[in-house]
Every structure is written in C-alpha cells, then in structure tokens.
C-alpha cells in the first residue's frame, strides 16, 4: 500500500463528502477537537488509544490519520511497536495484520525525502 497516495485519495473523498454534509462534518470536527484536548490524558495517549481502535475495527484510513498524528506528536517506533503489540494481543490475528499495516504507515510517514 502506498500510504501517501492512499491518504491523499481518502482526504479528497472526504472533502467531496464534506461539501454534501457540512453540518455533520463541522460537528465531527468539534467532537474530535474536544476528544483530543489534553486533560487527565494527553493527546498522544488518546491517539494511541484511537490507533488501537482503528486496528480493531480494521479501518485503513483511521490507521493513516492516527499514525500521522502520532508522528506529529513525536511517537517513537519503539512506543508504536509496544502499542501495536497490545492491539495484537487484544484483537488476535486480524489485529496482527492491521498492526503490520500501521507499522508500515509509520515507516512511510517518518521517512525522510
């Protein structure tokens, strides 16, 4: 999977959808901002949780969005692999396959050049 091309495509598709349901998208954006706001848990911890859910629900675009956020937040490859191990433990074989996808996404989004 070419993660950069995949994410560009899904962002384009979401942009088209957003034009059709602007109030829904605005509400989703407000909800996301509130959910990610640092409080008792920081944003990085919340994004790790979201990635685990994305893996469990087998959502490729969610994996891409949350891995990119985690890269922005400074997640190390070691931290990612520990989170992926937990996701695999909780979700079994399917989560193992999607954890491998998440690791590939991380490697793509952290690659220089």
Helices and strands as residue ranges (DSSP letters): H 3-20, H 22-36, H 43-56, H 60-72, H 77-110
